[in-house]
């Protein structure tokens, strides 16, 4: 099962909260409290971006840019590796509290 924080986040995400959708996407990309699932992560990321969640929109834009670059260069390797980090932008990291009750998003270089 998922830690309380992540399962609660999913509930809130399913209710349509864009911030929760974004957090859930990051959890899924990074395997925080859940099995890593890039496909599912992308689904939630796009939902959040569609609602105008700022960080989600930036990340979707970044994904598209990297995908275009990867296709042009014929290099798909490391696409996901570079997805949440790379260039000089900080990497979003989900930090779940020790009791598993809540999760926060921190940006680390």
Phi and psi in degrees as a GROMACS rama.xvg file:
@    title "Ramachandran Plot"
@    xaxis  label "Phi"
@    yaxis  label "Psi"
@TYPE xy
-90.1772  150.773  UNK-2
-60.2586  152.093  UNK-3
-48.2948  -44.8156  UNK-4
-56.8314  -42.7907  UNK-5
-77.2488  -38.1558  UNK-6
-67.5755  -35.792  UNK-7
-65.9673  -40.3442  UNK-8
-60.2708  -40.9573  UNK-9
-64.014  -41.6373  UNK-10
-58.1  -48.4712  UNK-11
-65.6569  -37.7902  UNK-12
-62.6065  -42.3155  UNK-13
-67.3264  -25.7036  UNK-14
-76.5639  -6.05992  UNK-15
103.571  11.1275  UNK-16
-76.3866  116.487  UNK-17
-65.4337  -37.2627  UNK-18
-66.0647  -41.7844  UNK-19
-64.8578  -38.0664  UNK-20
-62.1584  -41.8377  UNK-21
-65.5775  -46.5273  UNK-22
-59.2103  -43.7919  UNK-23
-62.0117  -40.8778  UNK-24
-58.6876  -45.7312  UNK-25
-63.9817  -42.1088  UNK-26
-57.4468  -43.5352  UNK-27
-68.6957  -38.6862  UNK-28
-64.3642  -38.4595  UNK-29
-99.8894  -3.83664  UNK-30
67.3544  35.9865  UNK-31
-88.0889  109.054  UNK-32
73.3278  -2.44242  UNK-33
-142.866  164.805  UNK-34
-68.7961  140.387  UNK-35
-59.3418  127.581  UNK-36
-146.441  93.136  UNK-37
-64.3858  -37.3228  UNK-38
-63.8506  -47.8253  UNK-39
-65.4263  -39.4371  UNK-40
-59.497  -43.7322  UNK-41
-64.4987  -37.2276  UNK-42
-59.1241  -48.3277  UNK-43
-70.3504  -36.0632  UNK-44
-61.138  -44.3359  UNK-45
-67.0324  -37.0951  UNK-46
-61.8737  -44.7144  UNK-47
-64.6861  -42.8866  UNK-48
-63.69  -38.9564  UNK-49
-61.0359  -31.4554  UNK-50
-85.9468  0.834582  UNK-51
89.4057  14.6851  UNK-52
-64.3767  121.006  UNK-53
-58.8567  -49.8603  UNK-54
-65.7382  -37.4816  UNK-55
-64.3424  -43.2074  UNK-56
-60.8218  -42.541  UNK-57
-62.5553  -42.6836  UNK-58
-69.2638  -39.6293  UNK-59
-62.3338  -42.4141  UNK-60
-61.6199  -43.51  UNK-61
-63.6029  -41.5436  UNK-62
-59.1515  -47.7716  UNK-63
-61.5337  -42.4294  UNK-64
-62.3512  -45.1103  UNK-65
-68.7904  -35.6099  UNK-66
-65.3576  -44.8162  UNK-67
-59.8603  -43.7881  UNK-68
-63.7033  -41.8888  UNK-69
-64.4054  -42.053  UNK-70
-66.8663  -45.0881  UNK-71
-60.2488  -41.541  UNK-72
-86.1398  -5.1923  UNK-73
64.5947  24.0732  UNK-74
-119.755  109.342  UNK-75
-99.3396  -17.2446  UNK-76
-57.2797  140.531  UNK-77
74.4853  4.23509  UNK-78
-60.687  -50.2759  UNK-79
-73.6587  -29.6164  UNK-80
-62.1059  -39.5318  UNK-81
-86.8157  -4.77545  UNK-82
-58.984  -49.1476  UNK-83
-100.927  -1.67414  UNK-84
-130.999  -138.094  UNK-85
73.9909  -171.421  UNK-86
19.6266  -132.632  UNK-87
-119.088  16.389  UNK-88
-83.1023  148.864  UNK-89
-68.374  156.117  UNK-90
-95.6867  128.07  UNK-91
-73.062  129.003  UNK-92
-125.831  126.387  UNK-93
-86.2924  127.132  UNK-94
-112.957  117.348  UNK-95
-96.1568  134.067  UNK-96
-62.426  157.258  UNK-97
-60.2755  -30.7643  UNK-98
-85.7467  -0.843248  UNK-99
74.0404  12.08  UNK-100
-84.8575  -24.2606  UNK-101
-149.176  161.151  UNK-102
-130.178  141.507  UNK-103
-125.974  160.36  UNK-104
-109.485  126.398  UNK-105
-120.308  150.941  UNK-106
-108.333  126.387  UNK-107
-126.832  142.24  UNK-108
